[in-house]
Amino acid sequence: MTVDFTDCLFYRFPCVSFGLPSIIPKPVVPEQFDVKSGTNYDLPNPMVSGLSSIRQSVGYTHPLEASERNYQKNQDRMNMILLRNTQGLHAPLRIAMELKATENIGRLPFLSSSNVMRDVLLGKDQNIGFEDVFNTSEFREQMGQPHAVVENHLGIL
């Protein structure tokens, strides 16, 4: 009798999670969605019910959408749990305090923050993503006069 690795891994030993959250995404998609009826073609009449938001009326989303939307948050949470299990409670507390300190570091209000310290603490400084190319300060939508922005921030204006 040969023993398969997957047989040994999944059937003989119980699943041990070591307190880590599940990596499998949990879909938040309802099993059924209903269409508001009221006309011959089951479409709402905008003259009677008014204009509605399309986003609210769409009932189906892809199961991976929620997973992709919350990927970074889940990854950070899993890293903190892994740190807590391997190094103790001090490691995630220390990183959380350092992340909080990076938020409180002041810059002038008209200068956008590059969040370099936060990226280094989270390990994102070695990754190149679309936010590194398309989110530069010279392409910001809101630009103001520096003196007016500072006076508004200080409550003088």
N, CA, C and O atoms as a GROMACS GRO file, in nm:
protein
  628
    1MET      N    1   0.085  -0.118   0.000
    1MET     CA    2   0.000   0.000   0.000
    1MET      C    3   0.089   0.124   0.000
    1MET      O    4   0.174   0.140   0.088
    2THR      N    5   0.070   0.209  -0.096
    2THR     CA    6   0.146   0.333  -0.102
    2THR      C    7   0.067   0.444  -0.034
    2THR      O    8  -0.056   0.448  -0.039
    3VAL      N    9   0.141   0.532   0.029
    3VAL     CA   10   0.078   0.644   0.098
    3VAL      C   11   0.100   0.769   0.016
    3VAL      O   12   0.214   0.808  -0.012
    4ASP      N   13  -0.006   0.830  -0.022
    4ASP     CA   14   0.001   0.954  -0.099
    4ASP      C   15   0.018   1.071  -0.002
    4ASP      O   16  -0.036   1.070   0.108
    5PHE      N   17   0.094   1.171  -0.045
    5PHE     CA   18   0.117   1.287   0.041
    5PHE      C   19  -0.012   1.361   0.072
    5PHE      O   20  -0.034   1.404   0.185
    6THR      N   21  -0.098   1.375  -0.030
    6THR     CA   22  -0.224   1.446  -0.005
    6THR      C   23  -0.314   1.367   0.087
    6THR      O   24  -0.388   1.424   0.167
    7ASP      N   25  -0.308   1.232   0.077
    7ASP     CA   26  -0.385   1.148   0.169
    7ASP      C   27  -0.337   1.170   0.311
    7ASP      O   28  -0.416   1.183   0.404
    8CYS      N   29  -0.206   1.174   0.327
    8CYS     CA   30  -0.149   1.195   0.461
    8CYS      C   31  -0.180   1.335   0.512
    8CYS      O   32  -0.207   1.354   0.631
    9LEU      N   33  -0.176   1.430   0.424
    9LEU     CA   34  -0.194   1.569   0.466
    9LEU      C   35  -0.339   1.600   0.499
    9LEU      O   36  -0.366   1.668   0.599
   10PHE      N   37  -0.432   1.552   0.418
   10PHE     CA   38  -0.570   1.595   0.434
   10PHE      C   39  -0.658   1.498   0.512
   10PHE      O   40  -0.756   1.541   0.574
   11TYR      N   41  -0.626   1.370   0.511
   11TYR     CA   42  -0.717   1.274   0.572
   11TYR      C   43  -0.670   1.221   0.706
   11TYR      O   44  -0.750   1.200   0.796
   12ARG      N   45  -0.543   1.199   0.720
   12ARG     CA   46  -0.495   1.138   0.843
   12ARG      C   47  -0.472   1.239   0.954
   12ARG      O   48  -0.493   1.208   1.072
   13PHE      N   49  -0.428   1.357   0.918
   13PHE     CA   50  -0.403   1.458   1.018
   13PHE      C   51  -0.515   1.561   1.015
   13PHE      O   52  -0.557   1.602   0.907
   14PRO      N   53  -0.564   1.603   1.129
   14PRO     CA   54  -0.667   1.707   1.127
   14PRO      C   55  -0.608   1.839   1.081
   14PRO      O   56  -0.487   1.861   1.092
   15CYS      N   57  -0.692   1.923   1.032
   15CYS     CA   58  -0.648   2.053   0.982
   15CYS      C   59  -0.608   2.141   1.100
   15CYS      O   60  -0.690   2.173   1.186
   16VAL      N   61  -0.482   2.181   1.103
   16VAL     CA   62  -0.431   2.264   1.211
   16VAL      C   63  -0.406   2.402   1.152
   16VAL      O   64  -0.330   2.416   1.056
   17SER      N   65  -0.468   2.504   1.209
   17SER     CA   66  -0.455   2.637   1.153
   17SER      C   67  -0.360   2.724   1.232
   17SER      O   68  -0.324   2.833   1.186
   18PHE      N   69  -0.318   2.682   1.350
   18PHE     CA   70  -0.229   2.759   1.437
   18PHE      C   71  -0.285   2.897   1.467
   18PHE      O   72  -0.208   2.990   1.494
   19GLY      N   73  -0.414   2.912   1.463
   19GLY     CA   74  -0.477   3.040   1.494
   19GLY      C   75  -0.476   3.138   1.378
   19GLY      O   76  -0.516   3.253   1.395
   20LEU      N   77  -0.431   3.094   1.260
   20LEU     CA   78  -0.426   3.183   1.144
   20LEU      C   79  -0.562   3.185   1.076
   20LEU      O   80  -0.633   3.084   1.077
   21PRO      N   81  -0.600   3.298   1.016
   21PRO     CA   82  -0.728   3.303   0.946
   21PRO      C   83  -0.722   3.222   0.817
   21PRO      O   84  -0.615   3.196   0.763
   22SER      N   85  -0.837   3.184   0.769
   22SER     CA   86  -0.845   3.107   0.646
   22SER      C   87  -0.806   3.193   0.527
   22SER      O   88  -0.842   3.311   0.520
   23ILE      N   89  -0.732   3.134   0.435
   23ILE     CA   90  -0.690   3.207   0.315
   23ILE      C   91  -0.798   3.200   0.208
   23ILE      O   92  -0.801   3.282   0.116
   24ILE      N   93  -0.888   3.102   0.219
   24ILE     CA   94  -0.994   3.085   0.121
   24ILE      C   95  -1.091   3.202   0.131
   24ILE      O   96  -1.143   3.230   0.240
   25PRO      N   97  -1.116   3.272   0.020
   25PRO     CA   98  -1.208   3.386   0.028
   25PRO      C   99  -1.350   3.341   0.056
   25PRO      O  100  -1.396   3.239   0.004
   26LYS      N  101  -1.418   3.417   0.139
   26LYS     CA  102  -1.557   3.387   0.171
   26LYS      C  103  -1.644   3.478   0.085
   26LYS      O  104  -1.641   3.600   0.102
   27PRO      N  105  -1.721   3.420  -0.008
   27PRO     CA  106  -1.803   3.505  -0.094
   27PRO      C  107  -1.917   3.569  -0.016
   27PRO      O  108  -1.977   3.507   0.072
   28VAL      N  109  -1.945   3.692  -0.050
   28VAL     CA  110  -2.055   3.764   0.013
   28VAL      C  111  -2.168   3.785  -0.087
   28VAL      O  112  -2.247   3.879  -0.075
   29VAL      N  113  -2.174   3.697  -0.186
   29VAL     CA  114  -2.273   3.708  -0.292
   29VAL      C  115  -2.398   3.631  -0.248
   29VAL      O  116  -2.386   3.516  -0.207
   30PRO      N  117  -2.515   3.692  -0.256
   30PRO     CA  118  -2.636   3.617  -0.221
   30PRO      C  119  -2.662   3.506  -0.323
   30PRO      O  120  -2.626   3.517  -0.440
   31GLU      N  121  -2.725   3.402  -0.278
   31GLU     CA  122  -2.754   3.289  -0.366
   31GLU      C  123  -2.856   3.327  -0.474
   31GLU      O  124  -2.843   3.284  -0.588
   32GLN      N  125  -2.956   3.407  -0.437
   32GLN     CA  126  -3.057   3.448  -0.533
   32GLN      C  127  -3.071   3.600  -0.529
   32GLN      O  128  -3.048   3.663  -0.426
   33PHE      N  129  -3.107   3.654  -0.638
   33PHE     CA  130  -3.140   3.796  -0.641
   33PHE      C  131  -3.268   3.812  -0.721
   33PHE      O  132  -3.293   3.741  -0.818
   34ASP      N  133  -3.347   3.907  -0.677
   34ASP     CA  134  -3.477   3.923  -0.741
   34ASP      C  135  -3.478   4.048  -0.827
   34ASP      O  136  -3.404   4.144  -0.803
   35VAL      N  137  -3.561   4.045  -0.927
   35VAL     CA  138  -3.580   4.157  -1.016
   35VAL      C  139  -3.713   4.221  -0.980
   35VAL      O  140  -3.814   4.153  -0.968
   36LYS      N  141  -3.712   4.352  -0.963
   36LYS     CA  142  -3.835   4.422  -0.929
   36LYS      C  143  -3.930   4.416  -1.048
   36LYS      O  144  -3.897   4.459  -1.159
   37SER      N  145  -4.046   4.364  -1.023
   37SER     CA  146  -4.142   4.355  -1.132
   37SER      C  147  -4.238   4.473  -1.125
   37SER      O  148  -4.236   4.549  -1.028
   38GLY      N  149  -4.318   4.487  -1.222
   38GLY     CA  150  -4.414   4.597  -1.224
   38GLY      C  151  -4.456   4.633  -1.363
   38GLY      O  152  -4.555   4.704  -1.382
   39THR      N  153  -4.382   4.586  -1.461
   39THR     CA  154  -4.420   4.613  -1.599
   39THR      C  155  -4.426   4.480  -1.673
   39THR      O  156  -4.404   4.373  -1.616
   40ASN      N  157  -4.456   4.489  -1.799
   40ASN     CA  158  -4.467   4.367  -1.879
   40ASN      C  159  -4.333   4.297  -1.895
   40ASN      O  160  -4.328   4.175  -1.910
   41TYR      N  161  -4.224   4.372  -1.892
   41TYR     CA  162  -4.094   4.314  -1.917
   41TYR      C  163  -4.010   4.302  -1.789
   41TYR      O  164  -3.889   4.283  -1.798
   42ASP      N  165  -4.072   4.312  -1.673
   42ASP     CA  166  -4.005   4.303  -1.542
   42ASP      C  167  -3.895   4.408  -1.526
   42ASP      O  168  -3.794   4.382  -1.461
   43LEU      N  169  -3.915   4.522  -1.584
   43LEU     CA  170  -3.823   4.633  -1.566
   43LEU      C  171  -3.895   4.744  -1.490
   43LEU      O  172  -4.012   4.770  -1.515
   44PRO      N  173  -3.826   4.808  -1.397
   44PRO     CA  174  -3.892   4.916  -1.324
   44PRO      C  175  -3.919   5.035  -1.415
   44PRO      O  176  -3.839   5.067  -1.503
   45ASN      N  177  -4.031   5.098  -1.393
   45ASN     CA  178  -4.069   5.214  -1.472
   45ASN      C  179  -4.010   5.338  -1.405
   45ASN      O  180  -4.048   5.371  -1.293
   46PRO      N  181  -3.917   5.408  -1.471
   46PRO     CA  182  -3.856   5.524  -1.407
   46PRO      C  183  -3.954   5.640  -1.386
   46PRO      O  184  -3.929   5.726  -1.302
   47MET      N  185  -4.063   5.643  -1.462
   47MET     CA  186  -4.161   5.750  -1.443
   47MET      C  187  -4.241   5.729  -1.314
   47MET      O  188  -4.291   5.825  -1.256
   48VAL      N  189  -4.253   5.604  -1.270
   48VAL     CA  190  -4.329   5.572  -1.150
   48VAL      C  191  -4.238   5.563  -1.028
   48VAL      O  192  -4.263   5.626  -0.925
   49SER      N  193  -4.131   5.485  -1.040
   49SER     CA  194  -4.045   5.460  -0.925
   49SER      C  195  -3.926   5.554  -0.916
   49SER      O  196  -3.855   5.553  -0.816
   50GLY      N  197  -3.903   5.635  -1.015
   50GLY     CA  198  -3.790   5.728  -1.013
   50GLY      C  199  -3.663   5.661  -1.062
   50GLY      O  200  -3.658   5.539  -1.083
   51LEU      N  201  -3.560   5.742  -1.079
   51LEU     CA  202  -3.432   5.688  -1.124
   51LEU      C  203  -3.364   5.620  -1.007
   51LEU      O  204  -3.362   5.672  -0.895
   52SER      N  205  -3.308   5.505  -1.032
   52SER     CA  206  -3.239   5.432  -0.926
   52SER      C  207  -3.093   5.413  -0.964
   52SER      O  208  -3.056   5.420  -1.081
   53SER      N  209  -3.014   5.390  -0.863
   53SER     CA  210  -2.872   5.366  -0.886
   53SER      C  211  -2.853   5.226  -0.943
   53SER      O  212  -2.912   5.130  -0.894
   54ILE      N  213  -2.773   5.216  -1.044
   54ILE     CA  214  -2.750   5.087  -1.107
   54ILE      C  215  -2.672   4.996  -1.013
   54ILE      O  216  -2.697   4.875  -1.008
   55ARG      N  217  -2.579   5.053  -0.938
   55ARG     CA  218  -2.496   4.972  -0.849
   55ARG      C  219  -2.579   4.900  -0.743
   55ARG      O  220  -2.547   4.788  -0.705
   56GLN      N  221  -2.685   4.964  -0.694
   56GLN     CA  222  -2.768   4.902  -0.592
   56GLN      C  223  -2.857   4.793  -0.652
   56GLN      O  224  -2.891   4.697  -0.583
   57SER      N  225  -2.893   4.807  -0.777
   57SER     CA  226  -2.984   4.709  -0.836
   57SER      C  227  -2.911   4.586  -0.889
   57SER      O  228  -2.974   4.482  -0.911
   58VAL      N  229  -2.780   4.595  -0.909
   58VAL     CA  230  -2.705   4.479  -0.956
   58VAL      C  231  -2.688   4.383  -0.839
   58VAL      O  232  -2.635   4.421  -0.735
   59GLY      N  233  -2.732   4.261  -0.856
   59GLY     CA  234  -2.729   4.167  -0.746
   59GLY      C  235  -2.611   4.073  -0.749
   59GLY      O  236  -2.578   4.014  -0.646
   60TYR      N  237  -2.545   4.056  -0.862
   60TYR     CA  238  -2.440   3.957  -0.874
   60TYR      C  239  -2.305   4.024  -0.886
   60TYR      O  240  -2.286   4.115  -0.966
   61THR      N  241  -2.213   3.980  -0.806
   61THR     CA  242  -2.073   4.020  -0.821
   61THR      C  243  -1.990   3.893  -0.824
   61THR      O  244  -2.033   3.789  -0.775
   62HIS      N  245  -1.874   3.903  -0.880
   62HIS     CA  246  -1.787   3.787  -0.889
   62HIS      C  247  -1.734   3.751  -0.751
   62HIS      O  248  -1.706   3.841  -0.672
   63PRO      N  249  -1.722   3.622  -0.718
   63PRO     CA  250  -1.675   3.584  -0.584
   63PRO      C  251  -1.535   3.635  -0.552
   63PRO      O  252  -1.503   3.654  -0.434
   64LEU      N  253  -1.452   3.657  -0.652
   64LEU     CA  254  -1.317   3.705  -0.624
   64LEU      C  255  -1.310   3.855  -0.602
   64LEU      O  256  -1.207   3.907  -0.559
   65GLU      N  257  -1.418   3.926  -0.631
   65GLU     CA  258  -1.416   4.072  -0.617
   65GLU      C  259  -1.392   4.113  -0.472
   65GLU      O  260  -1.310   4.201  -0.446
   66ALA      N  261  -1.463   4.050  -0.379
   66ALA     CA  262  -1.444   4.084  -0.238
   66ALA      C  263  -1.306   4.044  -0.191
   66ALA      O  264  -1.244   4.115  -0.111
   67SER      N  265  -1.256   3.932  -0.240
   67SER     CA  266  -1.122   3.888  -0.202
   67SER      C  267  -1.016   3.985  -0.252
   67SER      O  268  -0.923   4.019  -0.178
   68GLU      N  269  -1.029   4.029  -0.375
   68GLU     CA  270  -0.932   4.124  -0.431
   68GLU      C  271  -0.941   4.261  -0.364
   68GLU      O  272  -0.840   4.328  -0.346
   69ARG      N  273  -1.062   4.300  -0.330
   69ARG     CA  274  -1.081   4.430  -0.266
   69ARG      C  275  -1.017   4.433  -0.127
   69ARG      O  276  -0.963   4.536  -0.085
   70ASN      N  277  -1.023   4.322  -0.056
   70ASN     CA  278  -0.971   4.315   0.080
   70ASN      C  279  -0.838   4.242   0.088
   70ASN      O  280  -0.798   4.201   0.197
   71TYR      N  281  -0.768   4.225  -0.023
   71TYR     CA  282  -0.646   4.145  -0.024
   71TYR      C  283  -0.540   4.202   0.068
   71TYR      O  284  -0.485   4.130   0.151
   72GLN      N  285  -0.511   4.331   0.056
   72GLN     CA  286  -0.402   4.389   0.135
   72GLN      C  287  -0.436   4.389   0.283
   72GLN      O  288  -0.349   4.366   0.366
   73LYS      N  289  -0.562   4.416   0.316
   73LYS     CA  290  -0.604   4.415   0.456
   73LYS      C  291  -0.591   4.275   0.516
   73LYS      O  292  -0.543   4.258   0.628
   74ASN      N  293  -0.633   4.174   0.440
   74ASN     CA  294  -0.620   4.036   0.487
   74ASN      C  295  -0.475   3.993   0.498
   74ASN      O  296  -0.438   3.921   0.590
   75GLN      N  297  -0.392   4.039   0.404
   75GLN     CA  298  -0.250   4.005   0.408
   75GLN      C  299  -0.183   4.067   0.530
   75GLN      O  300  -0.103   4.001   0.596
   76ASP      N  301  -0.214   4.193   0.559
   76ASP     CA  302  -0.157   4.258   0.677
   76ASP      C  303  -0.204   4.191   0.805
   76ASP      O  304  -0.125   4.172   0.898
   77ARG      N  305  -0.331   4.154   0.810
   77ARG     CA  306  -0.385   4.088   0.929
   77ARG      C  307  -0.319   3.952   0.949
   77ARG      O  308  -0.287   3.914   1.062
   78MET      N  309  -0.298   3.878   0.840
   78MET     CA  310  -0.235   3.747   0.852
   78MET      C  311  -0.088   3.760   0.894
   78MET      O  312  -0.039   3.678   0.972
   79ASN      N  313  -0.019   3.863   0.844
   79ASN     CA  314   0.119   3.886   0.886
   79ASN      C  315   0.127   3.920   1.034
   79ASN      O  316   0.217   3.875   1.104
   80MET      N  317   0.032   4.000   1.083
   80MET     CA  318   0.031   4.035   1.226
   80MET      C  319   0.003   3.912   1.312
   80MET      O  320   0.064   3.895   1.418
   81ILE      N  321  -0.088   3.826   1.269
   81ILE     CA  322  -0.118   3.704   1.345
   81ILE      C  323   0.002   3.611   1.344
   81ILE      O  324   0.034   3.548   1.445
   82LEU      N  325   0.070   3.601   1.230
   82LEU     CA  326   0.189   3.518   1.221
   82LEU      C  327   0.299   3.572   1.311
   82LEU      O  328   0.368   3.495   1.378
   83LEU      N  329   0.317   3.704   1.313
   83LEU     CA  330   0.416   3.764   1.403
   83LEU      C  331   0.380   3.738   1.549
   83LEU      O  332   0.468   3.707   1.630
   84ARG      N  333   0.253   3.749   1.583
   84ARG     CA  334   0.211   3.724   1.721
   84ARG      C  335   0.237   3.580   1.762
   84ARG      O  336   0.278   3.554   1.875
   85ASN      N  337   0.213   3.486   1.672
   85ASN     CA  338   0.233   3.346   1.705
   85ASN      C  339   0.381   3.308   1.712
   85ASN      O  340   0.418   3.219   1.789
   86THR      N  341   0.465   3.373   1.634
   86THR     CA  342   0.606   3.336   1.634
   86THR      C  343   0.690   3.417   1.731
   86THR      O  344   0.778   3.361   1.796
   87GLN      N  345   0.665   3.547   1.743
   87GLN     CA  346   0.751   3.632   1.825
   87GLN      C  347   0.684   3.684   1.950
   87GLN      O  348   0.751   3.743   2.035
   88GLY      N  349   0.558   3.664   1.964
   88GLY     CA  350   0.488   3.713   2.083
   88GLY      C  351   0.408   3.838   2.051
   88GLY      O  352   0.406   3.885   1.937
   89LEU      N  353   0.343   3.889   2.153
   89LEU     CA  354   0.252   4.002   2.134
   89LEU      C  355   0.324   4.133   2.107
   89LEU      O  356   0.266   4.225   2.050
   90HIS      N  357   0.450   4.142   2.148
   90HIS     CA  358   0.521   4.270   2.133
   90HIS      C  359   0.545   4.307   1.987
   90HIS      O  360   0.546   4.426   1.954
   91ALA      N  361   0.565   4.210   1.899
   91ALA     CA  362   0.600   4.240   1.760
   91ALA      C  363   0.486   4.309   1.685
   91ALA      O  364   0.510   4.413   1.624
   92PRO      N  365   0.362   4.257   1.687
   92PRO     CA  366   0.256   4.331   1.617
   92PRO      C  367   0.222   4.463   1.684
   92PRO      O  368   0.184   4.558   1.617
   93LEU      N  369   0.237   4.470   1.817
   93LEU     CA  370   0.212   4.598   1.885
   93LEU      C  371   0.315   4.703   1.844
   93LEU      O  372   0.280   4.819   1.822
   94ARG      N  373   0.439   4.661   1.832
   94ARG     CA  374   0.544   4.754   1.793
   94ARG      C  375   0.522   4.805   1.650
   94ARG      O  376   0.535   4.924   1.624
   95ILE      N  377   0.488   4.714   1.560
   95ILE     CA  378   0.464   4.755   1.421
   95ILE      C  379   0.341   4.845   1.413
   95ILE      O  380   0.341   4.942   1.338
   96ALA      N  381   0.237   4.813   1.490
   96ALA     CA  382   0.117   4.898   1.490
   96ALA      C  383   0.149   5.037   1.543
   96ALA      O  384   0.098   5.136   1.490
   97MET      N  385   0.232   5.046   1.647
   97MET     CA  386   0.271   5.178   1.699
   97MET      C  387   0.354   5.255   1.597
   97MET      O  388   0.337   5.376   1.582
   98GLU      N  389   0.444   5.186   1.527
   98GLU     CA  390   0.524   5.254   1.426
   98GLU      C  391   0.438   5.300   1.308
   98GLU      O  392   0.460   5.408   1.253
   99LEU      N  393   0.339   5.220   1.270
   99LEU     CA  394   0.247   5.262   1.163
   99LEU      C  395   0.165   5.382   1.206
   99LEU      O  396   0.141   5.472   1.126
  100LYS      N  397   0.123   5.384   1.332
  100LYS     CA  398   0.048   5.499   1.384
  100LYS      C  399   0.136   5.624   1.386
  100LYS      O  400   0.090   5.734   1.358
  101ALA      N  401   0.264   5.605   1.418
  101ALA     CA  402   0.356   5.719   1.419
  101ALA      C  403   0.378   5.774   1.279
  101ALA      O  404   0.397   5.894   1.262
  102THR      N  405   0.376   5.687   1.178
  102THR     CA  406   0.394   5.737   1.041
  102THR      C  407   0.275   5.822   0.996
  102THR      O  408   0.291   5.911   0.914
  103GLU      N  409   0.156   5.793   1.051
  103GLU     CA  410   0.039   5.874   1.016
  103GLU      C  411   0.045   6.012   1.080
  103GLU      O  412  -0.009   6.108   1.026
  104ASN      N  413   0.110   6.022   1.196
  104ASN     CA  414   0.111   6.148   1.270
  104ASN      C  415   0.225   6.240   1.232
  104ASN      O  416   0.230   6.354   1.278
  105ILE      N  417   0.317   6.194   1.149
  105ILE     CA  418   0.428   6.280   1.111
  105ILE      C  419   0.375   6.390   1.021
  105ILE      O  420   0.308   6.364   0.922
  106GLY      N  421   0.407   6.512   1.058
  106GLY     CA  422   0.348   6.625   0.989
  106GLY      C  423   0.423   6.668   0.865
  106GLY      O  424   0.546   6.664   0.860
  107ARG      N  425   0.349   6.706   0.769
  107ARG     CA  426   0.399   6.772   0.650
  107ARG      C  427   0.311   6.892   0.627
  107ARG      O  428   0.202   6.902   0.684
  108LEU      N  429   0.356   6.981   0.548
  108LEU     CA  430   0.271   7.094   0.513
  108LEU      C  431   0.151   7.042   0.434
  108LEU      O  432   0.166   6.951   0.352
  109PRO      N  433   0.034   7.097   0.458
  109PRO     CA  434  -0.088   7.041   0.398
  109PRO      C  435  -0.090   7.041   0.246
  109PRO      O  436  -0.160   6.958   0.186
  110PHE      N  437  -0.017   7.130   0.183
  110PHE     CA  438  -0.021   7.134   0.037
  110PHE      C  439   0.077   7.035  -0.026
  110PHE      O  440   0.076   7.017  -0.148
  111LEU      N  441   0.162   6.971   0.054
  111LEU     CA  442   0.253   6.870   0.002
  111LEU      C  443   0.194   6.732   0.026
  111LEU      O  444   0.152   6.699   0.137
  112SER      N  445   0.190   6.653  -0.078
  112SER     CA  446   0.136   6.518  -0.060
  112SER      C  447   0.243   6.428   0.000
  112SER      O  448   0.361   6.443  -0.030
  113SER      N  449   0.200   6.337   0.084
  113SER     CA  450   0.293   6.246   0.148
  113SER      C  451   0.320   6.128   0.057
  113SER      O  452   0.229   6.075  -0.008
  114SER      N  453   0.445   6.086   0.051
  114SER     CA  454   0.480   5.971  -0.032
  114SER      C  455   0.465   5.841   0.044
  114SER      O  456   0.472   5.734  -0.016
  115ASN      N  457   0.445   5.847   0.176
  115ASN     CA  458   0.426   5.728   0.260
  115ASN      C  459   0.540   5.629   0.247
  115ASN      O  460   0.517   5.508   0.246
  116VAL      N  461   0.662   5.678   0.237
  116VAL     CA  462   0.777   5.590   0.224
  116VAL      C  463   0.797   5.508   0.351
  116VAL      O  464   0.825   5.388   0.345
  117MET      N  465   0.782   5.573   0.469
  117MET     CA  466   0.800   5.499   0.594
  117MET      C  467   0.697   5.387   0.607
  117MET      O  468   0.731   5.276   0.649
  118ARG      N  469   0.574   5.415   0.572
  118ARG     CA  470   0.469   5.312   0.581
  118ARG      C  471   0.498   5.197   0.484
  118ARG      O  472   0.480   5.081   0.520
  119ASP      N  473   0.542   5.229   0.364
  119ASP     CA  474   0.575   5.125   0.268
  119ASP      C  475   0.690   5.038   0.316
  119ASP      O  476   0.690   4.917   0.295
  120VAL      N  477   0.789   5.099   0.380
  120VAL     CA  478   0.903   5.023   0.432
  120VAL      C  479   0.858   4.931   0.545
  120VAL      O  480   0.899   4.815   0.551
  121LEU      N  481   0.773   4.982   0.635
  121LEU     CA  482   0.726   4.900   0.747
  121LEU      C  483   0.641   4.782   0.700
  121LEU      O  484   0.646   4.674   0.758
  122LEU      N  485   0.562   4.803   0.596
  122LEU     CA  486   0.476   4.696   0.546
  122LEU      C  487   0.543   4.610   0.440
  122LEU      O  488   0.484   4.512   0.394
  123GLY      N  489   0.665   4.644   0.400
  123GLY     CA  490   0.736   4.564   0.301
  123GLY      C  491   0.693   4.591   0.159
  123GLY      O  492   0.719   4.509   0.071
  124LYS      N  493   0.628   4.705   0.134
  124LYS     CA  494   0.582   4.737  -0.001
  124LYS      C  495   0.683   4.820  -0.079
  124LYS      O  496   0.659   4.855  -0.194
  125ASP      N  497   0.796   4.851  -0.017
  125ASP     CA  498   0.892   4.939  -0.083
  125ASP      C  499   0.964   4.870  -0.199
  125ASP      O  500   1.022   4.938  -0.284
  126GLN      N  501   0.962   4.738  -0.204
  126GLN     CA  502   1.029   4.667  -0.311
  126GLN      C  503   0.934   4.625  -0.422
  126GLN      O  504   0.977   4.566  -0.522
  127ASN      N  505   0.806   4.654  -0.406
  127ASN     CA  506   0.706   4.620  -0.508
  127ASN      C  507   0.674   4.744  -0.590
  127ASN      O  508   0.665   4.855  -0.536
  128ILE      N  509   0.657   4.726  -0.718
  128ILE     CA  510   0.616   4.835  -0.806
  128ILE      C  511   0.475   4.805  -0.852
  128ILE      O  512   0.450   4.704  -0.918
  129GLY      N  513   0.382   4.893  -0.817
  129GLY     CA  514   0.242   4.875  -0.854
  129GLY      C  515   0.193   4.993  -0.935
  129GLY      O  516   0.268   5.087  -0.962
  130PHE      N  517   0.066   4.988  -0.972
  130PHE     CA  518   0.011   5.097  -1.053
  130PHE      C  519   0.005   5.227  -0.973
  130PHE      O  520   0.011   5.335  -1.032
  131GLU      N  521  -0.006   5.219  -0.840
  131GLU     CA  522  -0.010   5.341  -0.760
  131GLU      C  523   0.125   5.414  -0.759
  131GLU      O  524   0.130   5.533  -0.731
  132ASP      N  525   0.233   5.344  -0.790
  132ASP     CA  526   0.363   5.408  -0.798
  132ASP      C  527   0.378   5.489  -0.926
  132ASP      O  528   0.454   5.586  -0.930
  133VAL      N  529   0.307   5.451  -1.030
  133VAL     CA  530   0.318   5.518  -1.158
  133VAL      C  531   0.211   5.625  -1.174
  133VAL      O  532   0.240   5.736  -1.219
  134PHE      N  533   0.086   5.592  -1.138
  134PHE     CA  534  -0.025   5.681  -1.165
  134PHE      C  535  -0.064   5.771  -1.049
  134PHE      O  536  -0.151   5.857  -1.066
  135ASN      N  537  -0.003   5.756  -0.934
  135ASN     CA  538  -0.044   5.833  -0.816
  135ASN      C  539   0.065   5.932  -0.774
  135ASN      O  540   0.085   5.954  -0.655
  136THR      N  541   0.132   5.989  -0.869
  136THR     CA  542   0.238   6.083  -0.834
  136THR      C  543   0.178   6.220  -0.803
  136THR      O  544   0.068   6.253  -0.847
  137SER      N  545   0.253   6.299  -0.727
  137SER     CA  546   0.199   6.426  -0.679
  137SER      C  547   0.176   6.528  -0.790
  137SER      O  548   0.090   6.614  -0.777
  138GLU      N  549   0.250   6.520  -0.899
  138GLU     CA  550   0.230   6.619  -1.005
  138GLU      C  551   0.101   6.594  -1.084
  138GLU      O  552   0.057   6.682  -1.158
  139PHE      N  553   0.041   6.477  -1.068
  139PHE     CA  554  -0.084   6.447  -1.137
  139PHE      C  555  -0.204   6.453  -1.043
  139PHE      O  556  -0.310   6.399  -1.076
  140ARG      N  557  -0.190   6.517  -0.929
  140ARG     CA  558  -0.301   6.528  -0.834
  140ARG      C  559  -0.412   6.613  -0.893
  140ARG      O  560  -0.387   6.708  -0.966
  141GLU      N  561  -0.535   6.576  -0.860
  141GLU     CA  562  -0.649   6.652  -0.910
  141GLU      C  563  -0.668   6.781  -0.834
  141GLU      O  564  -0.713   6.881  -0.891
  142GLN      N  565  -0.634   6.782  -0.706
  142GLN     CA  566  -0.654   6.903  -0.627
  142GLN      C  567  -0.520   6.972  -0.608
  142GLN      O  568  -0.428   6.919  -0.545
  143MET      N  569  -0.511   7.088  -0.661
  143MET     CA  570  -0.393   7.172  -0.642
  143MET      C  571  -0.443   7.306  -0.593
  143MET      O  572  -0.543   7.358  -0.641
  144GLY      N  573  -0.374   7.359  -0.499
  144GLY     CA  574  -0.414   7.488  -0.445
  144GLY      C  575  -0.294   7.576  -0.421
  144GLY      O  576  -0.179   7.532  -0.434
  145GLN      N  577  -0.321   7.698  -0.387
  145GLN     CA  578  -0.212   7.788  -0.353
  145GLN      C  579  -0.162   7.749  -0.214
  145GLN      O  580  -0.243   7.735  -0.123
  146PRO      N  581  -0.034   7.733  -0.197
  146PRO     CA  582   0.019   7.683  -0.070
  146PRO      C  583  -0.021   7.768   0.050
  146PRO      O  584  -0.056   7.712   0.155
  147HIS      N  585  -0.018   7.900   0.038
  147HIS     CA  586  -0.051   7.986   0.152
  147HIS      C  587  -0.198   7.972   0.191
  147HIS      O  588  -0.231   7.967   0.309
  148ALA      N  589  -0.285   7.965   0.092
  148ALA     CA  590  -0.428   7.951   0.121
  148ALA      C  591  -0.459   7.815   0.184
  148ALA      O  592  -0.543   7.806   0.273
  149VAL      N  593  -0.391   7.711   0.138
  149VAL     CA  594  -0.415   7.577   0.194
  149VAL      C  595  -0.369   7.570   0.339
  149VAL      O  596  -0.439   7.512   0.422
  150VAL      N  597  -0.254   7.629   0.371
  150VAL     CA  598  -0.204   7.628   0.509
  150VAL      C  599  -0.295   7.711   0.598
  150VAL      O  600  -0.326   7.669   0.710
  151GLU      N  601  -0.339   7.828   0.552
  151GLU     CA  602  -0.429   7.911   0.632
  151GLU      C  603  -0.562   7.841   0.656
  151GLU      O  604  -0.618   7.851   0.765
  152ASN      N  605  -0.612   7.771   0.558
  152ASN     CA  606  -0.736   7.696   0.574
  152ASN      C  607  -0.717   7.581   0.673
  152ASN      O  608  -0.805   7.554   0.755
  153HIS      N  609  -0.604   7.515   0.666
  153HIS     CA  610  -0.575   7.403   0.757
  153HIS      C  611  -0.560   7.452   0.902
  153HIS      O  612  -0.601   7.382   0.994
  154LEU      N  613  -0.504   7.568   0.920
  154LEU     CA  614  -0.486   7.623   1.055
  154LEU      C  615  -0.610   7.695   1.106
  154LEU      O  616  -0.615   7.733   1.223
  155GLY      N  617  -0.709   7.714   1.022
  155GLY     CA  618  -0.832   7.780   1.064
  155GLY      C  619  -0.823   7.931   1.063
  155GLY      O  620  -0.909   7.997   1.122
  156ILE      N  621  -0.725   7.987   0.998
  156ILE     CA  622  -0.710   8.132   0.991
  156ILE      C  623  -0.802   8.190   0.885
  156ILE      O  624  -0.856   8.299   0.903
  157LEU      N  625  -0.820   8.120   0.778
  157LEU     CA  626  -0.898   8.170   0.665
  157LEU      C  627  -1.045   8.141   0.682
  157LEU      O  628  -1.125   8.176   0.595
   0.00000   0.00000   0.00000
